[in-house]
Amino acid sequence: MTKSGREIVEILRAYDLTHTVWSAAQLAGVDPKTVERYVALRDAGRSPFERERRPRAIDPFLAKVEEWVEDSVGKIRADVAHRKLVAMGFTGNERTTRRAVAEAKEAWKAGRRRTYRPWVPEPGLWLQFDWGKGPDISGRKTWLFCAWLAWSRFRVVIPVWDSTVGTTSANLDQVFRTLGGVPTFVLSDNAKTVTVEHVAGIPVRHPQMVALGRHYGCSVESCVPFDPESKGGVEATVKIAKWDLVPKAANLLPDYGSFAELAEACQVFCDRVNARAHRETGKRPVDRLAVERQVLHRVPDVPFALAIGDQRVVDDGQTVRFGSVRYSVPPGHVGRYVWCRVVGEELVVTADTAAGLSEIARHALSTPGNPRIVDEHYPHHPAGRSILAPKPKPRTAGEIAFLQIGPGAERWLTEAGATGTVRVRAKMARAVELAALLGDEVIDTALDMAAEAGRFADGDLASIDRRPSGRTPSGSMVGSTGGRKRC
């Protein structure tokens, strides 16, 4: 019977005390042969706790089992090997064969196992990025763009609606500006947005990614398939981000009500992981980024053209069309090119202004038939009216004389025309006569009050324009009850 570790220690201690096999056996309460065996193992430099391998019935067939494992490249099944051994005269059971095949496979793999040299990144050289599937929001899929600066271990996670070339370019521009610099190499998986195809194992780069690299002064590379050294770090970032951001039973996260909530959660996640000490470096990524930023390349002031969105022309209505929806832009851009890009649940419109490329408008995304028109973009259309009220344009001497009374006269004429007042010209002429007698200011005030009260009948202006004393000036016909016609 095999002794426990405690019993073996007691046997060896008893022997060290007595230096006699018989006496040690009596003290430990075991057979003297047992004491002799464990002492001999210790003196031979072998572990006393190792069990000696006993002869097995399959030992004569082990060479053949190893040959089959070699020929099958470690793929042979134990039941197949057992049938072959039985045909060769093996009388043992299948359990013995399974153990022997497992040992032979383990020994075969040990000599062919791939070893990995730890990757020691240098500051300012490598940025890696990859995509992860994000949570569904209102039944719509989202993606998590995960970037990882290799030396500082600084992580950036950006939620997006798609993983197109334009979105990738915009995300890289945002990452560069978040880091405060551009590394020498940008490494990614073999996505179609980076690598169009492989010819004889050589990756063919996407032309837009090549142009992006030239713009930012970096080289966009794709990693070797199944190569953990070149993409293990960013895959870990994707895994951690999905653990903390995608609602699952393991994290008990509730569903996101809007894209803005997901974007806020991504920012909180990045702030948290970048502010805690990294297991490998023992330092906070945000602190190491401050060091690495000194060797990063400068970010261009103007983003890459594809990163700022799709190009559109501003039409005469001062709008652009994006996704079959019209969005308004500020004045001064009619007939010029602008760039439209979706950011979360908003459409951002960028234009080339005197200060360079800058955002000129931002709208919530809409659906066809529901345009987004902002009143502030149309300062010459008060209250958002697209049809302006007509402006008086005097042509005759009477019209000129009436409108010269003041703004009250203009308002009276506009309101009178809108209400269908009759004999307008005669009433205008009477108001000019009264203005000559009483003064323009008095009649202008009366006309304004009449327009506000909606009084355009004969005599309304005269009844409004009475002096506080109730008397009219001498010679005036205002308010007379005679046969003279009242204005």
RODO-2510 file (C-alpha; in nm, 4 decimals, decimal comma):
residues 487
     n   res          X          Y          Z
     1     m     0,0000     0,0000     0,0000
     2     t     0,1304     0,3451    -0,0899
     3     k     0,2030     0,5602     0,2097
     4     s     0,0802     0,9166     0,2408
     5     g     0,3202     1,2058     0,2395
     6     r     0,2933     1,2439     0,6176
     7     e     0,3689     0,8761     0,6783
     8     i     0,6736     0,8858     0,4486
     9     v     0,8097     1,1881     0,6374
    10     e     0,7656     1,0057     0,9701
    11     i     0,9469     0,6972     0,8337
    12     l     1,2435     0,9023     0,7122
    13     r     1,2529     1,0998     1,0367
    14     a     1,2606     0,7780     1,2423
    15     y     1,5452     0,6447     1,0336
    16     d     1,7432     0,9713     1,0682
    17     l     1,6971     0,9397     1,4442
    18     t     1,8045     0,5753     1,4840
    19     h     2,0063     0,5066     1,1665
    20     t     1,8710     0,1514     1,1960
    21     v     1,6092     0,0005     0,9705
    22     w     1,4612    -0,2236     1,2397
    23     s     1,4404     0,0462     1,5039
    24     a     1,2929     0,3001     1,2568
    25     a     1,0325     0,0417     1,1540
    26     q     0,9281    -0,0054     1,5155
    27     l     0,9041     0,3683     1,5751
    28     a     0,7030     0,4331     1,2551
    29     g     0,4946     0,1187     1,2898
    30     v     0,5764    -0,0160     0,9432
    31     d     0,7626    -0,3097     0,7926
    32     p     1,1445    -0,2805     0,7858
    33     k     1,1389    -0,3396     0,4106
    34     t     0,9234    -0,0326     0,3704
    35     v     1,1755     0,1769     0,5614
    36     e     1,4577     0,0311     0,3550
    37     r     1,2778     0,1051     0,0272
    38     y     1,2059     0,4729     0,1052
    39     v     1,5546     0,5312     0,2393
    40     a     1,7060     0,3774    -0,0742
    41     l     1,4940     0,6022    -0,2969
    42     r     1,6087     0,9109    -0,1062
    43     d     1,9744     0,8085    -0,1178
    44     a     1,9478     0,7496    -0,4944
    45     g     1,8290     1,1081    -0,5458
    46     r     1,4760     1,0073    -0,6362
    47     s     1,1630     1,1400    -0,4780
    48     p     1,0243     0,9047    -0,2126
    49     f     0,6781     1,0312    -0,3012
    50     e     0,6978     0,8934    -0,6570
    51     r     0,5140     0,5728    -0,7259
    52     e     0,7153     0,3155    -0,9080
    53     r     0,5745     0,2177    -1,2415
    54     r     0,4591    -0,1384    -1,2415
    55     p     0,4866    -0,3587    -1,5496
    56     r     0,1748    -0,3556    -1,7669
    57     a     0,0362    -0,5985    -2,0186
    58     i     0,0571    -0,3341    -2,2927
    59     d     0,4306    -0,2693    -2,2462
    60     p     0,5336    -0,5065    -2,5327
    61     f     0,3018    -0,3117    -2,7680
    62     l     0,4031     0,0439    -2,6683
    63     a     0,6428     0,0819    -2,9617
    64     k     0,3610     0,0017    -3,2038
    65     v     0,1266     0,2485    -3,0314
    66     e     0,3904     0,5222    -3,0607
    67     e     0,4341     0,4358    -3,4300
    68     w     0,0607     0,4714    -3,4950
    69     v     0,0507     0,8069    -3,3136
    70     e     0,3443     0,9286    -3,5231
    71     d     0,1897     0,8142    -3,8525
    72     s    -0,1488     0,9707    -3,7711
    73     v     0,0069     1,3010    -3,6598
    74     g    -0,1428     1,2475    -3,3168
    75     k    -0,4961     1,1918    -3,4518
    76     i    -0,5523     0,8173    -3,4015
    77     r    -0,8389     0,7224    -3,1706
    78     a    -0,7852     0,4893    -2,8770
    79     d    -1,0668     0,2513    -2,9810
    80     v    -0,9085     0,2096    -3,3249
    81     a    -0,5705     0,1390    -3,1662
    82     h    -0,7320    -0,1123    -2,9305
    83     r    -0,8874    -0,3100    -3,2186
    84     k    -0,5499    -0,3243    -3,3897
    85     l    -0,3777    -0,4418    -3,0689
    86     v    -0,6355    -0,7143    -3,0058
    87     a    -0,5701    -0,8456    -3,3566
    88     m    -0,1988    -0,8545    -3,2674
    89     g    -0,2623    -1,0646    -2,9532
    90     f    -0,3127    -0,7993    -2,6831
    91     t    -0,5303    -0,9403    -2,4029
    92     g    -0,5756    -0,6279    -2,1888
    93     n    -0,8907    -0,4132    -2,1656
    94     e    -0,9671    -0,0920    -2,3540
    95     r    -0,8974     0,1289    -2,0507
    96     t    -0,5323     0,0234    -2,0565
    97     t    -0,5141     0,1041    -2,4277
    98     r    -0,6694     0,4472    -2,3751
    99     r    -0,4115     0,5354    -2,1101
   100     a    -0,1254     0,4178    -2,3300
   101     v    -0,2535     0,6124    -2,6333
   102     a    -0,3010     0,9280    -2,4216
   103     e     0,0562     0,9025    -2,2898
   104     a     0,1924     0,8461    -2,6403
   105     k     0,0030     1,1497    -2,7762
   106     e     0,1249     1,3702    -2,4918
   107     a     0,4854     1,2639    -2,5563
   108     w     0,4405     1,3230    -2,9307
   109     k     0,3002     1,6740    -2,8761
   110     a     0,5714     1,7626    -2,6262
   111     g     0,8346     1,7332    -2,8960
   112     r     0,6353     1,9350    -3,1475
   113     r     0,4610     2,1920    -2,9327
   114     r     0,4888     2,5482    -3,0555
   115     t     0,6733     2,7786    -2,8205
   116     y     0,6184     3,1527    -2,7987
   117     r     0,8752     3,4188    -2,7428
   118     p     0,7273     3,6951    -2,5256
   119     w     0,6707     4,0123    -2,7254
   120     v     0,8467     4,3128    -2,5758
   121     p     0,6958     4,6227    -2,7452
   122     e     0,8788     4,9507    -2,7868
   123     p     0,7290     5,2923    -2,7111
   124     g     0,5633     5,4662    -3,0042
   125     l     0,5694     5,1710    -3,2440
   126     w     0,2509     4,9643    -3,2278
   127     l    -0,1196     5,0342    -3,2122
   128     q    -0,3527     4,7372    -3,2553
   129     f    -0,7269     4,7392    -3,3185
   130     d    -1,0021     4,4852    -3,3664
   131     w    -1,3805     4,4607    -3,3710
   132     g    -1,6190     4,3032    -3,1225
   133     k    -1,9927     4,2545    -3,1452
   134     g    -2,1711     4,5018    -2,9210
   135     p    -2,5146     4,4903    -2,7607
   136     d    -2,8354     4,5278    -2,9594
   137     i    -3,0087     4,8636    -2,9142
   138     s    -3,3766     4,8795    -3,0099
   139     g    -3,3277     4,5674    -3,2225
   140     r    -3,0308     4,7140    -3,4101
   141     k    -2,6813     4,5649    -3,3955
   142     t    -2,3818     4,7633    -3,2751
   143     w    -2,0067     4,7090    -3,2901
   144     l    -1,7265     4,7867    -3,0464
   145     f    -1,4100     4,9296    -3,2040
   146     c    -1,1299     4,8348    -2,9632
   147     a    -0,7806     4,9854    -2,9921
   148     w    -0,4755     4,9043    -2,7774
   149     l    -0,1486     5,0962    -2,7614
   150     a     0,1001     4,8137    -2,7070
   151     w     0,3702     4,9695    -2,4889
   152     s     0,1542     5,1755    -2,2547
   153     r    -0,1396     4,9254    -2,2600
   154     f    -0,3748     5,2217    -2,3092
   155     r    -0,7181     5,1105    -2,4348
   156     v    -0,9822     5,2966    -2,6370
   157     v    -1,3292     5,1497    -2,7017
   158     i    -1,5660     5,3258    -2,9433
   159     p    -1,9250     5,2041    -3,0117
   160     v    -2,0443     5,2302    -3,3722
   161     w    -2,3322     5,1116    -3,5863
   162     d    -2,1200     4,9473    -3,8586
   163     s    -1,7639     4,8405    -3,9422
   164     t    -1,7244     4,9958    -4,2872
   165     v    -1,4075     5,1543    -4,4244
   166     g    -1,5357     5,5047    -4,3514
   167     t    -1,6229     5,4164    -3,9927
   168     t    -1,2834     5,2515    -3,9458
   169     s    -1,1087     5,5650    -4,0727
   170     a    -1,3145     5,7900    -3,8459
   171     n    -1,2447     5,5685    -3,5445
   172     l    -0,8697     5,5644    -3,6104
   173     d    -0,8686     5,9433    -3,6367
   174     q    -1,0529     5,9647    -3,3052
   175     v    -0,8090     5,7186    -3,1430
   176     f    -0,5062     5,9162    -3,2651
   177     r    -0,6471     6,2374    -3,1228
   178     t    -0,7336     6,0651    -2,7953
   179     l    -0,3789     5,9335    -2,7647
   180     g    -0,2326     6,2674    -2,8652
   181     g    -0,0115     6,1176    -3,1370
   182     v     0,0279     5,8585    -3,4125
   183     p     0,2405     5,5407    -3,3757
   184     t     0,4642     5,3998    -3,6467
   185     f     0,2545     5,0878    -3,7141
   186     v    -0,1186     5,0196    -3,6947
   187     l    -0,1885     4,6463    -3,6747
   188     s    -0,5258     4,4847    -3,7399
   189     d    -0,6878     4,1539    -3,8122
   190     n    -0,7406     4,0444    -4,1715
   191     a    -1,0718     4,2261    -4,2124
   192     k    -1,1830     4,3281    -4,5619
   193     t    -1,1638     4,6919    -4,4581
   194     v    -0,7864     4,6514    -4,4188
   195     t    -0,6864     4,3513    -4,6330
   196     v    -0,8797     4,2998    -4,9556
   197     e    -0,7432     3,9514    -5,0224
   198     h    -0,4397     3,7246    -4,9913
   199     v    -0,2394     3,6218    -5,2969
   200     a     0,0034     3,3367    -5,2324
   201     g    -0,0161     3,4242    -4,8638
   202     i     0,0689     3,7907    -4,9257
   203     p    -0,1952     4,0363    -4,7975
   204     v    -0,3256     4,2927    -5,0454
   205     r    -0,4025     4,6171    -4,8629
   206     h    -0,7203     4,8174    -4,9070
   207     p    -0,6306     5,1293    -5,1096
   208     q    -0,8103     5,3591    -4,8659
   209     m    -0,6119     5,2173    -4,5739
   210     v    -0,2893     5,2772    -4,7641
   211     a    -0,3968     5,6368    -4,8262
   212     l    -0,4907     5,6736    -4,4590
   213     g    -0,1457     5,5552    -4,3556
   214     r     0,0192     5,8094    -4,5832
   215     h    -0,1988     6,0874    -4,4440
   216     y    -0,1162     6,0132    -4,0806
   217     g     0,2422     5,9040    -4,1392
   218     c     0,1990     5,5435    -4,0262
   219     s     0,1888     5,1975    -4,1820
   220     v    -0,1320     4,9929    -4,1638
   221     e    -0,0434     4,6241    -4,1298
   222     s    -0,2437     4,3029    -4,0936
   223     c    -0,1369     4,0307    -3,8541
   224     v    -0,0367     3,6765    -3,9480
   225     p    -0,3375     3,4389    -3,9176
   226     f    -0,3448     3,2329    -3,5961
   227     d    -0,0512     3,4287    -3,4562
   228     p    -0,1160     3,5185    -3,0901
   229     e     0,1982     3,7281    -3,0558
   230     s     0,0753     3,9849    -3,3061
   231     k    -0,2868     4,0210    -3,1946
   232     g    -0,3213     3,8731    -2,8471
   233     g    -0,3258     4,2098    -2,6717
   234     v    -0,6084     4,3615    -2,8724
   235     e    -0,8101     4,0396    -2,8561
   236     a    -0,7819     4,0596    -2,4792
   237     t    -0,9125     4,4170    -2,4996
   238     v    -1,2122     4,3006    -2,7043
   239     k    -1,2791     4,0178    -2,4594
   240     i    -1,2629     4,2432    -2,1537
   241     a    -1,4776     4,5096    -2,3202
   242     k    -1,7467     4,2558    -2,4097
   243     w    -1,7417     4,1184    -2,0552
   244     d    -1,8031     4,4631    -1,9063
   245     l    -2,0198     4,6298    -2,1727
   246     v    -2,2420     4,3663    -2,3365
   247     p    -2,5380     4,2681    -2,1127
   248     k    -2,5037     3,9025    -2,0107
   249     a    -2,6094     3,6771    -1,7271
   250     a    -2,2541     3,6949    -1,5908
   251     n    -2,2524     4,0734    -1,5396
   252     l    -2,6258     4,1370    -1,4823
   253     l    -2,6159     4,4486    -1,6996
   254     p    -2,9545     4,5855    -1,8128
   255     d    -3,0224     4,6536    -2,1795
   256     y    -2,9207     4,9940    -2,3125
   257     g    -3,2065     5,2314    -2,3829
   258     s    -3,0147     5,4393    -2,6367
   259     f    -2,6850     5,4606    -2,8196
   260     a    -2,5832     5,7521    -2,5982
   261     e    -2,6014     5,5241    -2,2934
   262     l    -2,3685     5,2739    -2,4633
   263     a    -2,1236     5,5500    -2,5583
   264     e    -2,1200     5,6752    -2,1997
   265     a    -2,0641     5,3215    -2,0692
   266     c    -1,7681     5,2785    -2,3076
   267     q    -1,6128     5,6008    -2,1815
   268     v    -1,6547     5,4917    -1,8191
   269     f    -1,4986     5,1541    -1,9044
   270     c    -1,1954     5,3162    -2,0698
   271     d    -1,1456     5,5564    -1,7794
   272     r    -1,1533     5,2678    -1,5349
   273     v    -0,9169     5,0250    -1,7103
   274     n    -0,6688     5,2984    -1,8013
   275     a    -0,6560     5,4309    -1,4466
   276     r    -0,5749     5,1009    -1,2731
   277     a    -0,2345     4,9331    -1,2606
   278     h    -0,1747     4,6836    -1,5409
   279     r    -0,0835     4,3321    -1,4310
   280     e     0,2129     4,3071    -1,6691
   281     t     0,3717     4,6497    -1,6166
   282     g     0,2565     4,7268    -1,2628
   283     k     0,1793     5,0853    -1,3720
   284     r    -0,1306     5,2701    -1,4823
   285     p    -0,1710     5,2884    -1,8626
   286     v    -0,2621     5,6578    -1,8398
   287     d     0,0744     5,7275    -1,6765
   288     r     0,2684     5,5268    -1,9334
   289     l     0,0778     5,7047    -2,2120
   290     a     0,2201     6,0357    -2,0912
   291     v     0,5671     5,8886    -2,1444
   292     e     0,4889     5,7230    -2,4781
   293     r     0,3229     6,0356    -2,6132
   294     q     0,6664     6,1966    -2,6340
   295     v     0,7724     5,9554    -2,9116
   296     l     0,4442     5,9456    -3,1049
   297     h     0,4117     6,1339    -3,4340
   298     r     0,2065     6,4523    -3,4479
   299     v    -0,1573     6,4132    -3,5491
   300     p    -0,2393     6,6140    -3,8671
   301     d    -0,4676     6,9111    -3,8102
   302     v    -0,6948     6,8011    -4,0941
   303     p    -0,8463     6,4515    -4,0637
   304     f    -0,8248     6,2008    -4,3458
   305     a    -1,0974     6,2775    -4,6026
   306     l    -1,2680     5,9399    -4,5570
   307     a    -1,2679     5,9895    -4,1810
   308     i    -1,4858     6,2998    -4,1950
   309     g    -1,7622     6,1274    -4,3918
   310     d    -1,9296     6,1070    -4,7303
   311     q    -1,9159     6,4071    -4,9596
   312     r    -2,2370     6,5957    -5,0397
   313     v    -2,3287     6,9211    -5,2206
   314     v    -2,5418     7,1826    -5,0441
   315     d    -2,8446     7,2570    -5,2638
   316     d    -3,0287     7,5870    -5,3116
   317     g    -3,2547     7,5029    -5,0193
   318     q    -2,9491     7,5136    -4,7929
   319     t    -2,9785     7,1408    -4,7216
   320     v    -2,7880     6,8195    -4,7876
   321     r    -2,9339     6,4783    -4,8560
   322     f    -2,8067     6,1827    -4,6538
   323     g    -2,9901     5,8534    -4,6402
   324     s    -3,2802     6,0035    -4,8430
   325     v    -3,3339     6,2645    -4,5694
   326     r    -3,2783     6,6397    -4,6002
   327     y    -3,0682     6,8105    -4,3299
   328     s    -3,0233     7,1875    -4,3104
   329     v    -2,6881     7,3648    -4,2847
   330     p    -2,5997     7,7265    -4,1918
   331     p    -2,5881     7,9996    -4,4575
   332     g    -2,2871     8,0463    -4,6808
   333     h    -2,2410     7,6894    -4,8040
   334     v    -2,4842     7,6689    -5,0980
   335     g    -2,3220     7,5004    -5,3970
   336     r    -2,0182     7,3880    -5,1948
   337     y    -1,9069     7,0402    -5,0892
   338     v    -1,9495     6,9284    -4,7284
   339     w    -1,8909     6,5952    -4,5540
   340     c    -2,1531     6,3972    -4,3653
   341     r    -2,0718     6,1318    -4,1065
   342     v    -2,2861     5,9352    -3,8626
   343     v    -2,1696     5,9594    -3,5016
   344     g    -2,3850     5,7502    -3,2729
   345     e    -2,7411     5,8625    -3,3330
   346     e    -2,6451     6,1946    -3,4924
   347     l    -2,5374     6,3192    -3,8331
   348     v    -2,2343     6,5475    -3,8228
   349     v    -2,1823     6,7858    -4,1156
   350     t    -1,8271     6,9132    -4,1685
   351     a    -1,7190     7,1880    -4,4085
   352     d    -1,3956     7,3523    -4,5165
   353     t    -1,4159     7,6923    -4,3489
   354     a    -1,1680     7,9753    -4,3062
   355     a    -1,0486     7,8024    -3,9882
   356     g    -1,0036     7,4686    -4,1707
   357     l    -1,2256     7,1629    -4,1558
   358     s    -1,4794     7,2175    -3,8810
   359     e    -1,8227     7,0967    -3,7794
   360     i    -2,1006     7,3254    -3,9022
   361     a    -2,4143     7,1285    -3,8142
   362     r    -2,5259     6,8326    -3,6057
   363     h    -2,8679     6,6670    -3,6385
   364     a    -3,0428     6,3697    -3,4852
   365     l    -3,0779     6,0974    -3,7465
   366     s    -3,4149     6,0870    -3,9171
   367     t    -3,6089     5,8733    -4,1652
   368     p    -3,7193     5,9516    -4,5228
   369     g    -4,0075     6,1948    -4,5281
   370     n    -3,9033     6,3590    -4,2011
   371     p    -3,6469     6,6290    -4,2824
   372     r    -3,4371     6,7966    -4,0141
   373     i    -3,4642     7,1737    -4,0636
   374     v    -3,3283     7,4125    -3,8008
   375     d    -3,4809     7,7629    -3,7877
   376     e    -3,1478     7,9164    -3,6849
   377     h    -3,0051     7,8161    -4,0229
   378     y    -3,2540     8,0514    -4,1934
   379     p    -3,2183     8,3917    -4,0232
   380     h    -3,4022     8,5704    -4,3077
   381     h    -3,7120     8,3605    -4,2530
   382     p    -3,8507     8,4674    -3,9126
   383     a    -4,0293     8,2081    -3,6993
   384     g    -3,9180     7,9448    -3,9454
   385     r    -4,1564     8,0620    -4,2183
   386     s    -4,0589     7,9568    -4,5659
   387     i    -4,3092     8,2037    -4,7240
   388     l    -4,2465     8,5609    -4,6182
   389     a    -4,5181     8,8201    -4,5719
   390     p    -4,5250     9,0748    -4,8584
   391     k    -4,3349     9,3977    -4,8057
   392     p    -4,5003     9,7298    -4,9111
   393     k    -4,3457     9,8727    -5,2259
   394     p    -4,5001    10,2168    -5,2917
   395     r    -4,5225    10,3242    -5,6534
   396     t    -4,7670    10,6149    -5,6681
   397     a    -4,7373    10,9518    -5,4935
   398     g    -5,0345    10,8685    -5,2668
   399     e    -4,8825    10,5366    -5,1605
   400     i    -4,5466    10,7025    -5,0912
   401     a    -4,7095    10,9784    -4,8855
   402     f    -4,9104    10,7291    -4,6785
   403     l    -4,6183    10,4975    -4,5987
   404     q    -4,4011    10,7945    -4,5040
   405     i    -4,6292    10,8499    -4,2065
   406     g    -4,4475    10,5705    -4,0205
   407     p    -4,4396    10,1981    -3,9392
   408     g    -4,7956    10,2162    -3,8092
   409     a    -4,9123    10,3075    -4,1617
   410     e    -4,7258    10,0061    -4,3049
   411     r    -4,8844     9,7774    -4,0505
   412     w    -5,2313     9,9234    -4,1140
   413     l    -5,1953     9,8638    -4,4886
   414     t    -5,0720     9,5064    -4,4420
   415     e    -5,3553     9,4165    -4,2018
   416     a    -5,6163     9,5942    -4,4108
   417     g    -5,5144     9,4005    -4,7195
   418     a    -5,5254     9,0720    -4,5266
   419     t    -5,8803     9,1382    -4,3985
   420     g    -6,0227     9,2433    -4,7355
   421     t    -6,0919     9,6076    -4,6436
   422     v    -6,2723     9,8082    -4,9160
   423     r    -6,1910    10,1611    -5,0324
   424     v    -5,8339    10,1299    -4,9027
   425     r    -5,6923    10,4054    -5,1238
   426     a    -5,9561    10,6575    -5,0103
   427     k    -5,8845    10,5799    -4,6451
   428     m    -5,5119    10,6138    -4,7069
   429     a    -5,5673    10,9568    -4,8612
   430     r    -5,7796    11,0628    -4,5628
   431     a    -5,5016    10,9493    -4,3258
   432     v    -5,2509    11,1631    -4,5198
   433     e    -5,4795    11,4646    -4,4760
   434     l    -5,5120    11,4005    -4,1041
   435     a    -5,1348    11,3613    -4,0726
   436     a    -5,0904    11,7026    -4,2315
   437     l    -5,3275    11,8516    -3,9729
   438     l    -5,2334    11,6585    -3,6574
   439     g    -4,8812    11,5410    -3,7295
   440     d    -4,7353    11,2148    -3,8542
   441     e    -4,6624    11,0798    -3,5063
   442     v    -5,0219    11,1114    -3,3917
   443     i    -5,1707    10,9494    -3,6993
   444     d    -4,9029    10,6803    -3,7100
   445     t    -4,9968    10,5821    -3,3535
   446     a    -5,3630    10,5802    -3,4437
   447     l    -5,3024    10,3649    -3,7520
   448     d    -5,1005    10,1189    -3,5450
   449     m    -5,3784    10,0962    -3,2858
   450     a    -5,6398    10,0495    -3,5584
   451     a    -5,4366     9,7667    -3,7155
   452     e    -5,3942     9,5969    -3,3775
   453     a    -5,7670     9,6275    -3,2990
   454     g    -5,8715     9,5263    -3,6504
   455     r    -6,0726     9,8441    -3,7051
   456     f    -6,0733     9,9425    -4,0730
   457     a    -6,4245    10,0863    -4,1214
   458     d    -6,5066    10,4504    -4,2051
   459     g    -6,4672    10,6672    -3,8961
   460     d    -6,2583    10,4130    -3,6984
   461     l    -5,9365    10,6079    -3,7405
   462     a    -6,1080    10,9331    -3,6356
   463     s    -6,2623    10,7798    -3,3262
   464     i    -5,9269    10,6345    -3,2186
   465     d    -5,7351    10,9563    -3,2863
   466     r    -5,9145    11,1868    -3,0434
   467     r    -5,7182    11,4070    -2,8136
   468     p    -5,7357    11,3436    -2,4385
   469     s    -5,9517    11,6571    -2,3990
   470     g    -6,2034    11,5106    -2,6413
   471     r    -6,1799    11,8256    -2,8609
   472     t    -6,0604    11,8370    -3,2196
   473     p    -5,8527    12,1145    -3,3629
   474     s    -6,0337    12,4065    -3,5244
   475     g    -6,1262    12,3486    -3,8795
   476     s    -6,0860    11,9758    -3,8373
   477     m    -6,3562    11,7534    -3,9669
   478     v    -6,2539    11,4680    -3,7424
   479     g    -6,5454    11,3588    -3,5270
   480     s    -6,7967    11,6042    -3,6842
   481     t    -7,1515    11,4815    -3,7051
   482     g    -7,2377    11,6836    -4,0091
   483     g    -7,2798    11,5508    -4,3534
   484     r    -6,9088    11,5381    -4,4109
   485     k    -6,7836    11,1839    -4,4684
   486     r    -6,5763    11,0352    -4,1921
   487     c    -6,2543    10,8453    -4,2542
***
